[in-house]
């Protein structure tokens, strides 16, 4: 009976199950991805507001149709630069990482896989169930000279990864240096954190900064009650968004009212002109319906106008609350009234780049039903303004300050100098650092004291440890339960197959083979599927913990989320499973007795054994977790959810598209997932080289879908710009170096367990590569350490190192043929091209070539602070806008306003 076969199947080892289901799992995921890629163009045409809400590239007529997944690869870096600088360097990172893994996969396919397949294990100790196990390192006989081939590949992989590490770090630093020279507000500003509590007014802060005052234009203290102001600012934004929604709804109702009035007039004229009684009755019926609809729209308009008036009253109430804080804290906000637009304009060098087109709206005439309320508000407003002005003049601007402040400098170079200046003996009290983008400041966190920050971060650290332990325990428990009940999950297939496959091993029919494949696949796919679902909740939980840390900018939150998420992923599905594979006992429970008498020797033996015994377990996890992830991410489930909710609320088309238009790209989650995939892949890159090919295909699909999302689905917002406060991509290449270290440790432990002469040579080679790579990383990091935090004063002389494709960058130029001198140069150039021999790198990169010598720099600018006018614009800057320049008085006022609490700005603009 097949039930006996099923029982035998689940009595096999876990690794054998994953090996037998490997081909089926891979094929299933390939089919899912292929199906989504094929039907996606139709989905995009049917639902453009969901799958193409940001149609950034205009469709050019007269061209041959290009599949969408090829079209995104043909776009140059200048196109992606219009989606933000972080997007630009992210795409460059993808290009280089794809090239790196192409070489690794090429070596795997041409050298490692044929070597392993043709190798012979004389003892035949492993049970080679499928062809997949013959493509692993264990298929080589212990002591065979063929083991020198993977040892040489270890050296090649180490060299490739370290070259990638140094080259991308150089590209990133030069790109960042260009970004911090832009004429944008944050590059003229220095942020002071952790101001001591005994400094409680502006004059004392000025006295503290007296020795370094050269080049400082203005000091902007953060209000002491910035948390209360942030809550009021949130209420203002909610009320303004509500006003915009009401305006849209009222305009739609007004149009329907006018339409029904016009129908009444038209049908009344028809009644007069016709003598047919039936037609008259019909028209009279239409007239009654139209009058009823017009009356209904009139009542709705009146109700919505009353609601609109209530929002105005609430806004003025909040305005007076803000004025009360200004009066009590003696805040100097005179510069606010010199600002003409919100947000304030950019410096004069760069502002003309941006042109805004406001949406045209019909004026809404609002009249208060209660004139007394209006008069009272006007009286209170005048009284508060008079008190505030008189208080400021009498007190000589003795305003109280919080624990943070912003310093406006004359130029970017002076700001870069002040960021590295030691202000007091204790470098943390206060601490000077790069200023964030004004639009990414978390004002509710910026004024948290140094001691409170320490306490909150300790609490966050404890919660992170508890969450990690909880995830490890719950994950093991869930997988144990699933493993215990696997027979019950496949009983349906047992009933289908038992009558026809009673003698399965003899029959071997297609029907029985399908039943067996489904049975084995359920035994492996179900635990992996449960694990993936369980892990999908992790980013949201980590985001809650990051918010508790009270970081002062969105970019710091994104960077911290990436670090914690990566650590969780690599510990839960990586290191712990390699070191403690038998943490679950035979009864399905966690056996903590294994942690007793646990020593270094046992850790090395466990890693050396499990890197071979669990290779298919991890490969199946990579396939189930990441292979179909790019295709499923392409479906934009968040956009579908927003669209369904909007339809359930019966919103208009403009309102229903608002949420989809404002979805931004989640760089931290995407980079954490790809980093985890690469680290796991590198651990098994030598033992199971087929992993490298799978990861190359998976990452290629990730690159395609990420590029499409950046161009057609996600908006360029403040998170798309490269922030000077965090180095997200630099941390990502650090995780790839961790993957290299884990690969060397894993393969050296494997060779250590074998204990033969060639394996000893392998251990020594891995240790040498490990030491040299660590030394090389230390040298590279020390060389560019200051460049990651400061701005270079002189001209950069390292740009020539960025020419990764010598043939394209050195040999292709344009000349004027009418000029004899240029014609002779062109002749010399053609001779050089004929003599130039393209190396392997040039031949491979000429089709995916990207000129990295002059990466375009851009700027994201947001216009408006409400739901309808919150437009995003991103423009590529020219060389004149990327230079050291001094600000004029108008620019100074605008920069000061940019770093003033937004609640104070909005209160001043509320009528």
C-alpha positions in Angstrom: 0.0 0.0 0.0 1.1 3.6 -0.6 0.4 4.4 3.0 3.4 2.1 3.9 5.4 4.0 1.3 4.4 7.3 2.9 5.3 6.1 6.3 8.7 4.9 5.0 9.1 8.3 3.3 8.6 10.2 6.5 11.0 7.9 8.4 13.8 9.0 6.0 16.2 11.7 7.2 15.2 15.3 6.8 18.1 16.0 4.4 17.1 13.0 2.2 13.5 14.3 2.0 14.7 17.8 0.9 17.1 16.2 -1.6 14.3 14.1 -3.2 11.9 17.0 -3.4 14.6 19.5 -4.6 13.8 19.2 -8.3 10.0 19.3 -7.7 10.3 22.4 -5.5 12.5 24.2 -8.0 10.3 23.3 -10.9 7.2 24.5 -9.0 8.7 27.9 -8.2 9.9 28.3 -11.8 6.4 27.7 -13.1 5.0 30.3 -10.6 7.5 32.9 -11.7 7.1 32.2 -15.4 3.3 32.5 -15.1 3.4 35.8 -13.2 6.0 37.3 -15.7 3.8 36.3 -18.6 0.4 37.5 -17.3 1.8 40.7 -15.8 1.6 42.9 -19.0 -2.1 42.1 -19.1 -2.6 43.0 -15.4 -0.7 46.2 -16.0 -3.1 47.2 -18.8 -6.2 46.2 -16.9 -5.3 47.8 -13.6 -2.7 50.6 -14.3 -3.5 52.4 -11.0 -2.3 49.3 -9.1 0.6 47.9 -11.1 1.8 51.1 -12.9 0.8 54.0 -10.6 4.0 55.9 -11.4 4.4 55.6 -15.1 7.7 57.4 -15.2 8.9 56.4 -18.7 6.7 57.7 -21.6 5.7 55.0 -24.1 7.2 56.0 -27.5 5.2 55.1 -30.5 6.7 53.6 -33.6 9.1 51.3 -31.8 9.1 47.6 -31.8 7.5 46.2 -28.7 10.0 45.3 -26.0 9.1 43.0 -23.2 8.9 44.8 -19.9 11.5 42.8 -18.2 14.0 43.7 -21.0 12.9 47.3 -21.1 13.9 48.0 -17.5 17.4 46.7 -18.2 17.8 49.0 -21.2 17.3 52.2 -19.1 20.4 54.1 -18.3 21.5 55.3 -14.9 20.3 58.8 -15.7 16.7 57.6 -15.7 17.1 56.0 -12.3 18.8 59.1 -11.0 15.5 60.9 -11.4 14.1 58.5 -8.7 16.6 59.6 -6.1 20.3 59.2 -5.4 19.8 56.2 -3.1 18.0 54.6 -6.1 21.0 55.4 -8.3 23.6 53.9 -6.1 21.3 51.0 -5.4 21.0 50.2 -9.1 24.8 50.5 -9.4 25.2 48.1 -6.5 22.9 45.6 -8.3 24.9 45.8 -11.5 28.1 45.1 -9.8 26.7 42.4 -7.5 25.1 40.7 -10.5 28.5 40.8 -12.3 30.2 39.3 -9.2 27.8 36.5 -8.9 27.9 35.9 -12.6 31.6 35.1 -12.3 30.9 32.9 -9.3 28.2 31.0 -11.1 30.3 30.7 -14.2 33.1 29.1 -12.2 30.6 26.8 -10.5 29.0 25.6 -13.8 32.3 25.2 -15.7 34.6 24.0 -13.0 33.0 22.9 -9.7 29.9 21.0 -11.0 31.8 18.9 -13.6 34.5 18.2 -11.1 32.0 17.0 -8.5 29.9 15.0 -10.9 33.0 13.2 -12.4 34.5 12.6 -9.0 34.2 9.2 -7.4 33.5 8.5 -3.7 35.1 5.0 -3.3 33.4 4.4 0.0 30.0 5.4 -1.3 29.1 6.3 2.3 26.5 8.9 1.5 23.2 7.7 0.1 23.0 9.4 -3.4 19.3 9.5 -3.9 19.3 11.9 -6.9 21.7 13.5 -9.3 21.7 16.6 -7.1 23.8 14.9 -4.4 26.4 14.0 -7.1 26.9 17.7 -7.7 28.2 18.3 -4.2 31.6 18.3 -2.5 30.8 15.1 -0.7 30.9 13.2 -4.0 34.6 13.6 -4.2 36.6 10.9 -2.6 38.4 11.8 0.6 42.1 12.2 -0.2 41.6 12.6 -3.9 43.7 15.1 -5.8 40.5 16.5 -7.3 40.0 18.2 -3.9 42.6 20.7 -5.0 40.1 22.2 -7.5 37.6 23.4 -4.9 40.5 24.7 -2.8 41.6 26.8 -5.8 38.1 28.0 -6.3 38.0 29.2 -2.7 41.0 31.4 -3.5 39.2 32.8 -6.6 36.0 33.4 -4.8 37.9 35.3 -2.0 39.7 37.5 -4.6 36.5 38.3 -6.5 34.6 39.2 -3.3 37.4 41.4 -1.9 37.8 43.2 -5.3 34.1 43.8 -5.3 34.2 45.1 -1.7 37.0 47.6 -2.5 35.7 48.8 -5.9 32.1 49.4 -4.7 33.3 51.1 -1.5 35.3 53.5 -3.7 32.4 54.1 -6.0 30.1 54.7 -3.0 32.4 57.1 -1.4 33.0 59.2 -4.5 29.3 59.3 -5.1 28.6 60.3 -1.6 31.2 63.0 -1.8 29.4 64.5 -4.8 26.1 64.3 -2.8 27.4 66.3 0.2 28.6 69.0 -2.2 25.1 69.7 -3.5 23.7 73.1 -2.8 20.9 71.8 -0.7 19.9 72.8 2.9 21.3 69.8 4.8 24.8 70.3 3.4 25.0 73.7 5.0 23.8 72.6 8.4 25.4 70.8 11.4 23.2 69.0 13.9 24.1 69.3 17.6 22.9 66.4 19.8 22.9 65.7 23.5 23.2 69.3 24.6 23.8 69.3 28.4 20.8 70.1 30.5 22.5 73.0 32.3 22.6 74.8 28.9 18.9 75.9 28.8 18.8 79.1 26.6 20.2 80.3 23.3 22.7 82.7 24.8 24.4 79.9 26.8 24.6 77.8 23.7 26.2 80.7 21.8 28.7 81.1 24.5 29.5 77.4 24.3 30.2 77.7 20.6 32.1 80.9 20.8 35.6 79.4 20.0 34.3 77.9 16.8 32.0 80.6 15.7 33.9 81.4 12.5 31.8 80.6 9.5 28.6 80.1 11.5 25.6 82.1 10.3 22.8 81.2 12.7 22.0 78.8 15.6 18.5 77.3 15.5 17.6 75.6 18.8 15.0 72.8 18.8 12.1 73.7 21.1 12.1 72.0 24.4 8.5 70.9 23.9 9.0 69.5 20.4 7.2 66.3 21.3 4.0 68.3 22.0 4.5 70.4 18.9 4.9 67.2 16.9 1.5 65.9 18.1 -0.1 69.2 17.2 1.6 69.1 13.8 0.2 65.6 13.2 -3.3 66.8 13.9 -2.8 69.7 11.5 -1.7 67.3 8.7 -4.7 65.1 9.4 -7.1 68.0 9.3 -5.6 69.4 6.1 -5.8 66.0 4.5 -9.5 65.8 5.6 -10.0 69.2 4.1 -8.6 68.1 0.7 -10.8 65.0 0.8 -13.9 67.2 1.6 -13.0 69.6 -1.3 -12.8 66.7 -3.7 -16.1 65.3 -2.5 -17.8 68.7 -2.5 -16.6 69.4 -6.0 -18.0 66.1 -7.2 -21.4 66.8 -5.5 -21.5 70.3 -7.0 -20.9 68.8 -10.5 -23.8 66.3 -9.9 -26.0 69.1 -8.6 -25.4 71.2 -11.7 -25.9 68.2 -13.9 -29.3 67.4 -12.4 -30.4 71.0 -12.6 -29.5 71.0 -16.3 -31.6 67.7 -16.7 -34.6 69.4 -15.0 -34.4 72.3 -17.4 -34.0 70.0 -20.4 -36.9 67.7 -19.6 -39.1 70.7 -18.7 -38.5 72.1 -22.2 -39.3 68.6 -23.7 -42.6 68.5 -21.8 -43.6 71.9 -23.2 -42.6 71.0 -26.8 -44.4 67.6 -27.0 -48.1 66.8 -27.0 -47.7 63.1 -26.4 -49.1 62.3 -22.9 -46.9 59.2 -22.5 -43.8 61.2 -23.2 -44.9 64.0 -21.0 -45.4 61.5 -18.1 -42.0 60.0 -18.8 -40.3 63.4 -18.8 -42.2 64.4 -15.7 -40.9 61.3 -14.0 -37.3 62.2 -15.1 -37.9 65.7 -13.8 -39.0 64.4 -10.4 -36.0 62.1 -10.1 -33.6 64.8 -11.1 -35.1 67.2 -8.6 -34.7 64.6 -5.9 -31.1 64.0 -6.8 -30.4 67.7 -6.9 -32.0 68.1 -3.5 -30.0 65.2 -2.2 -26.7 66.7 -3.5 -27.7 70.1 -2.0 -28.1 68.5 1.4 -24.8 66.6 1.1 -23.0 69.8 0.1 -24.4 71.6 3.1 -23.5 68.8 5.4 -19.9 68.6 4.0 -19.5 72.4 4.1 -20.4 72.3 7.8 -17.9 69.6 8.3 -15.3 71.7 6.4 -16.0 74.7 8.6 -15.5 72.5 11.7 -12.0 71.5 10.4 -11.2 75.2 10.1 -12.3 75.8 13.7 -10.2 72.9 14.8 -7.2 74.2 12.9 -7.5 77.6 14.6 -7.8 75.9 18.0 -4.5 74.0 17.3 -3.0 77.2 16.1 -3.7 78.9 19.4 -2.3 75.9 21.3 1.0 76.3 19.3 1.0 80.1 20.0 0.6 79.3 23.7 3.8 77.1 23.6 5.6 79.9 21.8 4.5 82.3 24.5 5.5 80.1 27.4 8.8 79.0 26.0 9.7 82.4 24.6 10.4 81.0 21.1 11.8 83.4 18.5 9.9 82.7 15.2 10.2 86.1 13.5 12.0 84.5 10.5 8.9 82.4 9.7 7.1 85.5 8.4 9.8 86.1 5.8 9.1 82.7 4.1 6.7 82.8 1.2 6.2 79.1 0.5 5.9 75.9 2.4 8.2 74.0 2.3 10.7 76.8 2.0 12.6 77.3 -1.2 15.9 75.7 -1.9 19.1 77.8 -2.3 19.0 80.2 -5.3 21.5 78.1 -7.3 19.3 75.1 -7.3 15.7 76.3 -6.9 15.1 77.2 -10.6 15.5 73.5 -11.5 12.1 72.8 -10.0 8.8 74.0 -11.6 5.6 73.2 -9.9 2.1 73.1 -11.5 -0.6 73.5 -9.0 -3.9 71.7 -9.5 -6.8 73.9 -10.5 -9.7 73.8 -8.1 -13.0 75.5 -7.9 -13.3 78.0 -5.1 -15.5 76.9 -2.2 -17.4 79.7 -0.5 -17.7 79.1 3.2 -19.8 81.1 5.6 -19.8 80.6 9.3 -23.2 80.0 10.8 -22.1 81.4 14.1 -20.5 84.9 13.6 -19.7 85.1 17.3 -17.3 82.2 17.0 -15.4 84.0 14.2 -15.2 87.2 16.0 -13.9 85.4 19.2 -11.2 83.7 17.2 -10.1 86.9 15.6 -9.9 88.6 19.0 -8.0 85.8 20.6 -5.7 85.7 17.6 -4.8 89.4 17.9 -4.3 89.1 21.6 -2.0 86.2 21.4 0.1 87.7 18.6 0.4 91.0 20.5 1.5 89.1 23.7 4.0 87.1 21.7 5.5 90.1 20.0 5.7 92.2 23.2 7.2 89.2 25.1 9.9 88.8 22.5 10.8 92.4 22.5 10.9 92.6 26.3 12.7 89.4 27.0 15.4 90.0 24.4 14.7 86.6 22.9 15.7 84.6 26.0 14.2 81.5 24.5 14.5 78.1 26.2 16.1 75.3 24.2 16.0 71.5 24.2 18.8 69.0 23.9 19.3 69.5 20.1 20.1 72.4 17.8 21.0 73.1 14.2 23.9 75.3 13.1 23.7 77.1 9.7 27.1 77.6 8.1 28.3 79.8 5.2 29.3 76.9 2.9 29.3 73.1 2.7 33.1 73.0 3.4 32.6 75.0 6.7 29.8 72.7 7.7 31.9 69.6 7.0 34.6 71.1 9.3 32.2 71.9 12.1 30.9 68.3 12.0 34.4 67.0 13.1 35.1 69.7 15.6 35.5 68.7 19.3 33.2 71.1 21.2 33.8 69.9 24.8 36.0 67.4 26.6 33.2 64.8 26.4 32.7 64.2 22.7 29.2 63.0 23.3 28.0 66.0 25.3 27.3 67.8 22.9 27.9 65.8 19.7 28.2 67.4 16.3 27.1 65.3 13.3 25.6 65.5 9.8 22.2 67.2 9.6 19.4 65.1 8.1 17.1 66.2 5.3 14.6 68.6 6.8 11.8 66.5 5.6 13.1 63.3 7.2 13.5 64.7 10.7 11.5 62.9 13.4 10.7 65.9 15.5 9.1 63.8 18.3 12.4 62.1 18.9 15.0 64.8 18.2 14.7 66.3 21.7 15.1 63.2 23.8 17.8 63.6 26.3 21.0 61.5 26.3 20.1 59.5 29.4 16.6 58.7 28.0 18.1 57.6 24.7 20.4 55.2 26.6 17.5 53.8 28.6 15.3 53.4 25.5 18.0 51.6 23.6 18.7 49.3 26.4 15.0 48.4 26.5 15.0 48.0 22.7 18.1 45.7 23.0 16.4 43.5 25.6 13.2 43.4 23.5 15.3 42.4 20.5 17.0 39.6 22.4 13.6 38.4 23.7 12.1 38.5 20.2 15.0 36.6 18.8 14.7 33.9 21.5 10.9 33.8 21.0 11.3 33.4 17.2 13.9 30.6 17.6 11.8 28.7 20.1 8.5 29.2 18.3 10.0 28.4 15.0 11.5 25.1 16.2 8.2 24.3 18.0 6.1 24.9 14.9 8.4 22.9 12.7 8.4 20.1 15.2 4.6 20.0 15.3 4.5 20.0 11.5 7.0 17.2 11.4 5.0 15.1 13.9 1.8 15.5 11.9 3.1 15.2 8.4 1.3 11.9 7.8 -2.0 13.5 8.6 -1.4 16.2 6.0 -0.9 13.7 3.2 -3.7 11.3 4.1 -5.7 12.8 1.2 -3.1 11.6 -1.3 -3.0 8.3 0.5 -6.6 7.7 -0.3 -6.2 8.7 -3.9 -3.2 6.5 -4.5 -3.7 3.4 -2.3 -6.1 1.5 -4.7 -3.9 1.8 -7.7 -0.4 1.7 -6.2 -0.6 -1.2 -3.8 2.7 -2.6 -5.3 4.3 0.8 -6.0 7.9 -0.4 -6.2 7.0 -2.9 -9.0 4.4 -0.8 -11.0 6.3 2.5 -11.3 3.5 4.1 -13.3 3.1 7.8 -13.9 0.2 8.0 -11.6 2.1 6.4 -8.7 5.2 8.5 -9.5 3.1 11.7 -9.2 1.6 10.5 -5.9 5.0 9.8 -4.6 6.4 13.2 -5.7 3.5 15.0 -4.1 3.9 13.1 -0.9 7.6 13.9 -0.6 7.1 17.5 -1.7 4.4 18.0 1.0 6.8 16.6 3.6 9.4 19.3 2.8 7.4 22.2 1.3 4.9 22.4 4.2 7.5 23.1 6.9 9.3 25.6 4.6 6.1 27.3 3.8 5.1 27.6 7.4 8.5 28.9 8.2 8.4 31.6 5.4 4.9 32.7 6.6 6.1 33.0 10.1 9.2 34.9 9.1 7.2 37.4 7.0 5.9 39.0 10.3 9.5 39.7 11.4 10.1 43.1 9.5 6.9 44.6 11.0 7.9 43.6 14.6 11.4 44.9 14.1 10.1 48.2 12.8 8.2 48.6 16.1 11.4 48.0 18.1 13.3 50.5 16.0 10.7 53.2 16.7 11.2 52.6 20.4 14.9 53.6 20.0 13.9 57.3 19.4 16.2 57.8 16.5 16.0 61.3 15.1 15.7 60.7 11.4 14.0 58.3 9.0 17.3 57.3 7.4 18.6 56.2 10.7 15.5 54.1 11.2 15.9 52.5 7.9 19.6 51.7 8.6 18.8 50.3 12.0 16.0 48.2 10.6 18.3 46.7 8.0 20.9 45.8 10.6 18.5 44.1 13.1 16.6 42.3 10.4 19.8 40.9 8.8 21.1 39.8 12.2 17.8 38.0 13.0 17.7 36.3 9.6 21.3 35.1 9.6 20.9 33.8 13.2 17.5 32.1 12.9 18.1 30.6 9.5 21.8 30.2 9.4 24.4 30.1 12.1 22.2 28.6 14.9 20.9 25.8 12.7 24.4 24.9 11.6 25.8 24.8 15.2 22.7 23.3 16.9 20.9 21.2 14.3 19.7 18.7 16.9 18.1 21.2 19.2 14.8 19.5 18.6 14.7 16.1 20.2 13.2 12.9 18.7 9.9 13.7 20.5 9.6 17.1 18.8 10.6 19.3 21.7 13.6 21.6 22.3 16.3 19.8 24.2 18.2 22.3 26.2 20.4 19.5 27.7 22.4 19.8 24.4 23.7 23.2 25.6 25.5 21.6 28.5 29.2 20.6 28.0 29.2 22.5 24.6 32.8 23.4 23.6 34.7 24.8 20.6 35.6 21.4 19.3 32.0 20.3 19.2 31.0 23.6 17.4 33.7 23.0 14.8 32.6 19.4 14.3 28.9 20.4 14.1 29.6 23.0 11.4 31.9 20.7 9.5 29.3 17.9 9.4 26.2 20.0 9.0 27.5 22.1 6.1 27.2 18.9 4.1 24.3 17.2 5.9 22.0 20.3 5.7 22.9 21.7 2.3 19.6 20.7 0.7 17.7 21.9 3.7 19.1 25.4 3.2 18.9 25.3 -0.6 15.2 24.4 -0.3 14.7 27.3 2.1 16.3 29.7 -0.3 14.1 28.5 -3.1 10.9 28.6 -1.1 11.7 31.9 0.5 13.4 34.0 -2.2 13.0 32.3 -5.6 9.3 33.3 -6.1 9.6 36.4 -3.9 10.5 38.8 -6.7 7.5 37.7 -8.8 5.1 37.8 -5.9 6.4 41.2 -4.9 5.7 42.4 -8.5 2.0 41.8 -7.8 1.9 44.8 -5.4 -0.3 43.2 -2.7 -0.3 46.5 -0.8 -1.7 48.3 -3.8 -4.3 45.6 -4.3 -5.3 45.9 -0.7 -5.6 49.7 -0.9 -7.6 49.4 -4.1 -10.1 46.9 -2.5 -10.5 49.2 0.5 -11.2 52.2 -1.6 -13.8 50.3 -3.6 -15.5 49.1 -0.4 -15.6 52.8 0.7 -17.0 53.8 -2.7 -14.4 56.5 -3.1 -13.8 58.4 -6.3 -11.1 57.5 -8.8 -8.9 60.3 -7.6 -9.3 59.4 -3.9 -8.8 55.6 -4.6 -5.4 56.3 -6.3 -4.0 58.4 -3.5 -2.6 55.6 -1.4 -1.1 53.7 -4.4 0.6 56.9 -5.6 2.3 57.4 -2.3 3.8 53.9 -1.8 7.6 54.1 -1.4 10.3 51.5 -2.0 11.3 49.6 1.1 15.1 49.6 0.7 15.9 48.1 4.1 13.7 45.0 3.8 14.8 44.4 0.2 18.5 44.7 1.0 18.2 42.6 4.2 16.5 39.8 2.3 19.0 39.8 -0.6 22.0 40.0 1.9 20.6 37.1 3.8 20.2 35.1 0.6 23.8 35.8 -0.5 25.3 35.0 2.9 23.5 31.6 3.0 24.5 31.0 -0.6 28.1 31.8 0.1 28.2 29.3 3.1 27.3 26.5 0.6 29.0 28.0 -2.5 31.8 25.4 -2.4 29.9 22.4 -1.0 26.8 22.7 -3.3 27.8 25.0 -6.3 24.3 24.6 -7.8 23.3 27.1 -5.1 25.3 29.8 -6.9 23.3 29.2 -10.1 20.0 29.3 -8.3 20.9 32.6 -6.5 22.1 34.1 -9.8 18.7 33.5 -11.4 16.9 34.6 -8.2 18.8 37.8 -8.0 18.4 38.5 -11.7 14.6 38.4 -11.1 15.0 40.6 -8.1 16.9 43.2 -10.1 14.2 43.1 -12.8 11.3 43.5 -10.4 13.1 46.1 -8.3 13.8 48.2 -11.3 10.2 48.0 -12.4 9.0 49.0 -9.0 11.3 52.0 -8.9 10.3 53.2 -12.3 6.6 52.4 -12.4 5.2 51.7 -8.9 7.0 53.6 -6.2 7.4 57.3 -5.7 10.7 59.1 -5.3 10.5 60.4 -1.7 12.9 61.5 1.0 13.9 57.9 1.6 15.1 57.7 -2.0 17.7 60.3 -1.5 21.2 59.5 -0.2 21.4 60.7 3.4 24.6 61.8 5.0 23.5 60.4 8.3 23.6 56.7 7.4 25.6 54.5 5.0 23.0 51.8 4.1 24.8 50.4 1.1 28.1 50.4 2.9 26.6 48.2 5.6 25.2 45.9 2.9 28.7 45.2 1.4 29.8 44.6 5.0 27.2 41.7 5.2 28.7 40.2 2.0 32.1 40.2 3.7 30.4 38.4 6.6 29.2 35.8 4.0 32.8 35.4 2.8 34.0 34.9 6.4 31.3 32.3 7.0 32.1 30.5 3.8 35.8 30.2 4.8 34.8 29.1 8.3 32.3 26.5 7.1 34.6 24.9 4.5 37.6 24.9 6.8 35.5 23.1 9.5 34.4 20.6 6.8 38.0 19.9 5.9 39.0 19.8 9.6 36.5 17.0 10.2 37.9 14.9 7.3 41.5 15.0 8.8 43.5 13.9 5.7 46.5 15.5 4.1 44.7 17.4 1.3 42.0 18.4 3.8 44.7 19.8 6.0 46.0 21.9 3.1 42.4 23.1 2.6 42.1 24.2 6.2 45.4 26.1 5.9 44.3 27.7 2.7 41.0 28.8 4.2 42.8 30.3 7.3 45.3 32.1 5.1 42.4 33.5 2.9 40.5 34.5 6.1 43.5 36.3 7.6 44.4 38.1 4.4 40.8 39.2 3.6 40.5 40.6 7.2 43.8 42.5 6.8 42.7 43.8 3.4 39.4 44.9 4.8 41.1 46.7 7.6 43.4 48.5 5.2 40.6 49.5 2.9 38.3 50.7 5.7 41.1 52.7 7.3 41.9 54.3 4.0 38.4 55.6 3.4 37.1 55.9 7.0 37.2 59.7 7.1 35.7 60.0 3.6 32.6 58.2 4.8 32.0 60.9 7.4 33.6 64.0 5.9 33.8 65.9 2.7 37.0 65.9 0.7 38.5 69.4 0.4 40.5 69.0 -2.8 39.7 67.6 -6.2 39.2 63.9 -6.3 42.0 62.0 -8.1 40.6 58.5 -7.8 37.9 58.7 -10.5 40.0 56.7 -13.0 39.7 53.7 -10.7 36.0 53.5 -11.5 36.5 52.6 -15.2 35.4 49.0 -15.0 35.1 48.6 -18.7 38.4 49.9 -20.2 37.3 49.4 -23.9 34.2 51.5 -23.6 35.5 54.2 -21.4 38.9 54.7 -23.0 38.4 53.9 -26.7 35.0 55.4 -27.7 34.8 59.1 -28.2 33.2 61.5 -30.6 35.2 63.6 -33.0 34.4 66.3 -35.5 35.4 64.9 -38.9 35.5 68.4 -40.5 38.4 69.3 -38.3 41.6 67.9 -39.6 43.2 67.6 -36.2 40.2 65.7 -34.9 40.2 63.6 -38.1 43.8 62.5 -37.4 42.9 61.8 -33.8 40.0 59.6 -35.1 42.4 57.8 -37.4 44.7 57.1 -34.4 41.7 56.0 -32.4 40.6 53.5 -35.0 44.1 52.0 -35.1 44.0 51.7 -31.4 40.7 49.9 -31.5 42.0 47.5 -34.1 45.0 46.7 -32.0 43.1 46.7 -28.7 42.4 43.2 -27.4 39.3 43.0 -25.2 39.9 40.9 -22.1 37.3 38.5 -20.6 36.0 41.3 -18.3 35.4 43.6 -21.3 33.6 41.0 -23.3 31.3 40.1 -20.5 30.5 43.6 -19.5 30.0 45.2 -22.9 26.3 44.2 -23.0 25.6 45.3 -19.4 28.0 48.2 -19.5 27.4 51.2 -17.2 29.6 54.2 -17.1 30.4 54.6 -13.4 32.9 57.4 -13.8 30.3 60.2 -13.8 27.2 59.0 -11.9 24.4 61.5 -12.1 23.4 63.4 -8.9 19.8 64.4 -8.3 17.5 65.9 -5.7 14.1 65.0 -4.5 11.9 67.9 -3.6 8.4 67.7 -2.1 5.8 70.5 -2.7 3.0 71.0 -0.2 2.1 69.4 3.0 -1.4 68.0 2.3 -2.8 65.0 0.6 -3.6 66.4 -2.8 -0.7 68.8 -3.4 2.0 66.6 -1.9 3.8 66.3 -5.2 7.3 64.7 -5.6 9.7 66.1 -8.1 13.2 64.8 -8.8 15.6 66.5 -11.2 19.2 65.7 -12.2 21.6 68.5 -11.2 24.2 70.0 -13.3 27.9 70.6 -12.4 27.2 74.2 -11.3 24.8 72.9 -8.7 27.3 70.5 -7.3 30.1 72.8 -6.0 31.2 74.6 -2.9 29.2 77.8 -2.7 28.2 80.3 -0.1 24.6 81.2 0.8 23.0 84.6 0.4 20.7 86.2 3.0 17.5 84.9 1.3 18.9 81.4 1.2 19.8 81.7 4.9 16.2 82.6 5.8 14.9 79.6 3.8 17.3 77.2 5.4 16.5 78.5 8.9 12.8 78.0 8.1 13.5 74.4 6.8 15.0 73.5 10.2 12.3 75.2 12.2 9.7 72.9 13.7 7.0 72.3 11.0 4.2 73.0 13.6 5.5 76.5 14.0 5.6 77.0 10.2 2.1 75.7 9.7 0.6 77.7 12.5 1.9 80.9 11.0 0.3 80.0 7.7 -3.2 79.1 9.0 -5.6 81.9 8.3 
